[in-house]
Structures are given as structure tokens and as C-alpha cells.
Amino acid sequence: MNTPQTTGTYPRGTTPPGTDPWHDRVASGDWEAITAEIDEYGGALLPRLLSPEETAEIRDLYARDHLFRSTVDMARHRFGEGRYRYFATPYPEPVERLKQALFPRLLPIARDWWSKLGRPAPWPDSLDAWLRMCHDAGQTKSTAILLRYGAKDWNALHRDLYGDLVFPLQVVINLNEPGVDHTGGEFLLLEQRPRAQSRGTATLLPHGHGYLFTTRDRPVRSARGWSAAPVRHGVSAVRSGERHTLALVFHDAA
């Protein structure tokens, strides 16, 4: 008989109510309203997922080299300005718990989108099973990211794909207080609509809150039914101060 992977004293992804603060914060969201918002705009604000103390602790992890598998200088690769680091696995507890808590909430949205687009939805019911599929396909590298921006840093519009297997939704969390720790640094989405001008949105993320958004493309209504609208995301220039972001991607990288 297979033994389930565990986190603490219970199977991963199944936690008793009230024992996992990250699970409870995810569950506190109005997921009907969140679903309606991301269906309309391609992005939706989530509840506070990390406390101020937790955001400070995660920001401090940036200096601990052993926790990361690689570091990317965005200017060197013409991705923008600033640096980000890919966490190695096993992830720090808040990162792993949030990914496990979010995936079951995002899965129905993903499956609905792919149904509208006439695509087969490859994602199983659990994040662990989905990541095993990624690994079997050669996508074995961890993808949770800790980003750090200083004054004048920015992130070019892009998509976090990493391989053939892609989950169509991801989450970012602002680890700093806008207007106190930094000015500028709005989260950007640019959606290319079929036979229409592109649509952009800019969102200043509250401290500790998550933001759910489209990874690659999403369904939008057209004269012929549903069409796939490609979406890219980025970050506007930080005008002053320092901004850290935790990015949660739900597929691994080749």
C-alpha cells in the first residue's frame, strides 16, 4: 500500500481546520467573487495570505544562499532590472503550505477555462500528482521565486512557462508595505484580445495579500464563441524604496 507524503502529522494537502493558518487564510476568500473577477479581468486580488511577521521572515530568506537553486540578474538577460532567486526544494513551510492550500481552489477555474477552449485538462486532483506528471515529463526544477526590486528596478512583460506542461494560473504576494517600504512597483497584466486592441491593468498589491493571475492564456468571449487571449505580466518601475515578491508557480521547470 502506498503511504501518503506528509507535512507534519497529516497527509500533505489535507489539514484539520484551524491547524494550518495558511490553509485557513486561503479558505477565507470569497472564491465565487474571486472566480468572477479573474474570469472578467484575468487577475483577482486574494485575501491576506501572510502576516506582517511572516513577510519579514520570508524577505530575510533572500540572503540565505543554501535555500535557493539559482539566482537571475534581470538586467543581464534583458528581463528588466533587479534580481530574483528560485527556491530549492523542500520549500520553506509557508511556501509549501500555501501552494498546497491554493491548488484545490484554482483547479476548478483551470478546468473550466480549458473546457471553454475545447482543450483536454491534464491536471489531476492533487498538486503532488500534478508535479509528478511534470517530473515524469522532464520538468523537475523548482519554480517558487523570491524577487527583490530596488529603486528604478522593473520586470519586463513575460510568461512563466518553463516547459510543455503548464498550469494556467499563478499567485504573487507582495512582501512589503506600499507607500511605506516602496512607491511604484505596480503589478502589470497585458492581455492580447482576438481581433482587438490589447488591454492592460495595473494593480498595487497590498502588503501580504495574494494576487491570482493568468499564466499563459485564458478564454474570452468572441463572435465565434470562446477564444484564447494570450496574457503577459510584469512589474512597473519601483520609484523609491525596496519591494520583495513571493511568486508561486504551480508547474515545475525543465
Residue pairs with C-beta under 8 A, 6 or more apart in sequence:
4 11
4 12
5 11
5 12
5 128
6 12
7 13
7 15
7 96
7 97
7 100
10 16
12 100
12 128
13 100
13 101
13 103
13 104
13 126
13 127
13 128
15 23
15 101
17 24
18 24
20 97
20 101
21 51
22 49
22 50
22 94
22 97
22 98
22 101
23 97
23 100
23 101
25 47
25 48
25 49
25 101
26 46
26 47
26 49
26 98
26 101
26 102
26 105
27 101
28 47
29 46
29 47
29 105
31 105
34 44
34 45
34 46
34 212
35 44
35 108
35 109
37 43
37 44
37 45
38 44
38 109
38 169
38 212
38 213
38 214
39 109
41 189
41 201
42 189
42 191
42 201
42 213
42 214
42 218
42 229
42 231
43 187
43 189
43 201
43 203
43 211
43 212
43 213
43 214
44 211
44 212
44 213
45 203
45 205
45 206
45 209
45 210
45 211
45 212
46 171
46 209
46 210
46 211
46 212
47 209
47 210
48 206
48 208
48 209
49 98
49 173
49 208
49 209
49 210
50 58
50 94
50 173
50 175
50 208
50 246
51 208
52 207
52 208
54 94
54 208
55 173
55 175
55 176
55 207
55 208
55 244
56 175
58 92
58 94
58 95
58 146
58 175
58 244
58 246
59 175
59 176
59 244
61 67
61 92
61 146
62 85
62 146
62 148
62 244
66 88
67 87
67 88
67 92
68 85
68 86
68 87
68 88
68 146
69 86
69 87
69 88
69 141
69 142
70 85
70 86
71 83
71 84
71 85
71 86
72 79
72 83
72 84
72 85
72 86
73 83
74 80
74 81
74 82
74 83
74 84
74 153
74 155
74 156
75 81
75 82
78 156
79 155
79 156
79 158
80 153
80 154
80 155
80 156
80 234
80 235
81 149
81 152
81 153
81 154
82 147
82 148
82 149
82 150
82 153
82 154
82 155
83 147
83 148
84 145
84 146
84 147
84 148
84 247
85 145
85 146
85 147
86 141
86 142
86 143
86 144
86 145
87 95
87 142
87 144
87 145
87 146
88 142
89 142
90 96
91 99
91 142
91 144
95 144
95 246
95 248
98 171
98 173
98 210
98 248
99 127
99 144
99 248
99 250
100 127
102 171
102 210
102 248
102 250
103 126
103 127
103 130
103 250
104 125
106 167
106 169
106 212
106 250
107 123
107 125
109 169
110 121
110 123
110 167
110 168
110 169
111 121
111 123
113 168
113 218
113 219
114 120
114 121
114 168
115 121
116 219
116 226
117 219
117 226
117 228
118 226
122 133
122 165
123 130
123 167
124 130
124 133
127 250
130 167
130 250
130 251
131 251
131 252
133 165
134 140
134 163
134 165
134 251
134 252
135 252
137 163
137 164
137 165
137 254
138 163
138 254
139 162
139 163
139 164
139 165
139 251
139 252
139 253
139 254
140 252
140 253
140 254
141 162
141 252
141 253
141 254
142 252
142 253
143 160
143 162
143 249
143 251
143 252
143 253
144 246
144 247
144 248
144 249
145 245
145 246
145 247
145 249
146 244
146 245
146 246
146 247
147 155
147 244
147 245
147 246
147 247
148 242
148 243
148 244
149 155
149 182
149 185
149 235
149 238
149 242
149 243
149 244
149 245
150 238
150 241
150 242
151 238
151 239
151 240
151 241
151 242
152 237
152 238
153 237
153 238
153 243
154 234
154 235
154 236
154 237
154 238
155 234
155 235
156 234
157 188
157 190
157 232
157 233
157 234
158 232
158 233
158 234
159 215
159 216
159 230
159 231
159 232
159 233
160 170
160 215
160 247
160 249
161 215
161 216
162 249
162 251
162 252
162 253
162 254
163 251
163 252
163 253
163 254
165 251
166 215
166 216
166 251
167 215
167 249
167 250
167 251
168 214
168 215
168 216
168 217
168 218
169 212
169 213
169 214
169 215
169 250
170 212
170 213
170 215
170 247
170 248
170 249
170 250
171 210
171 211
171 212
171 213
171 247
171 248
172 187
172 205
172 210
172 211
172 213
172 245
172 246
172 247
172 248
173 205
173 208
173 209
173 210
173 211
173 245
173 246
173 248
174 205
174 206
174 207
174 208
174 209
174 211
174 243
174 244
174 245
175 207
175 208
175 243
175 244
175 245
175 246
176 182
176 207
176 241
176 242
176 243
176 244
177 207
178 185
178 204
178 205
178 206
178 207
180 241
181 241
181 242
181 243
182 238
182 239
182 240
182 241
182 242
182 243
183 238
183 239
183 240
183 241
184 236
184 237
184 238
184 239
184 240
185 204
185 235
185 236
185 237
185 238
185 239
185 243
186 202
186 203
186 204
186 235
186 236
187 202
187 203
187 204
187 205
187 211
187 213
187 233
187 235
188 200
188 201
188 202
188 233
188 234
188 235
188 236
189 200
189 201
189 203
189 213
189 214
189 231
189 232
189 233
190 198
190 199
190 200
190 231
190 232
190 233
190 234
191 198
191 199
191 200
191 201
191 214
191 218
191 220
191 229
191 230
191 231
192 198
192 229
192 230
192 231
193 199
193 220
193 229
194 220
194 222
194 227
194 228
194 229
195 222
202 236
203 211
205 211
213 231
213 233
214 231
214 233
215 231
215 249
216 230
216 231
217 228
217 229
217 230
217 231
218 228
218 229
218 231
219 226
219 227
219 228
219 229
220 226
220 227
220 228
220 229
221 227
235 243
235 245
